Amino acid sequence: MTARTPKDHEEHFRALMAILNGRGRSVADVVEELTGQVPSEETVLAVKNRLEMAAESGEQVDIAAVVKSLDEMALKWA
């Protein structure tokens, strides 16, 4: 699952309309779908930060890879 910023105003408008019509999902919901577990607040915050960094640089983000790397880091530090 990847995320990126809209490529133009039309795509941005369609995304906003989808969110306003209840089709948007929270970061926590997406992480839970990927992992099968309710994520911690720290995990949600880390994913949100990564998404914001990607939006600023215009790159795509593989959310599953971000979550996997967070899990691997947590295991190393445990």
N, C-alpha and C positions, 0 to 999 in steps of 0.2 A: 504494500500500500504506500503510495507516494503522495506528496502534497507539493503544490507550487502556487505561485501567485498567478492571478488571472493575466492572460496575455494581452487583453485589450479592455476597453470600457464596456463593451457588450458582454463579454464573459464575466466581468466583475458584476455587472447588473444582474445577470442570470444567477450568479452565485448568491447575491443578496436576496433575490426573490425566493430562491430555494430555502434559504435560512428563515426568511420571514414566513414562509408557508410550512414551517415545521419540519423541513427535511434536513436541517443541519444537525450535526452530532458534536458532542463535546469531546475534547481530547481524552478525557477519562474514559468515555464510552469506547472510543477507538482503541485505546490501549487495553481495555478489558476484553474487547473482542479478539485482539491479537494474542493475548496471554491466557485468557480464561480466568483471570483473577482481577479483583478490584485493585487498581494501582494505588500506591501511596501518593500523598500530596507532593512529595519530593520528585517522584517519577513524572507526574503530570507537569510539574513546574519545569523540569529538565527538558521534556519534550516540547513544551510551549516555547522555551527559550531557544531551542534548536530551530523550531519553525520560524520564529521571529528573525533569527540570524539568516536563515535561508531566504526569507522574504526580502530582507535588505540587500542581499547579494544577487537575488534573482535565480537562485539555484533550486532544483528539486530536492526533496528530502524523502528518503526511504524510512518511513516511521517504524516499520518492523525492525529494521537494522539498528535504529537509534535505541529502541526498547531492548533489543538483544544485547547491545553493547552495555547498556545500563545494568542489565541483569548480570552480565559477565563480570563487570566491575564490582558489583555488590558481592558476588561470590568470592572474588579475590580478597576483598577487604574483610569478609566475615570471619 
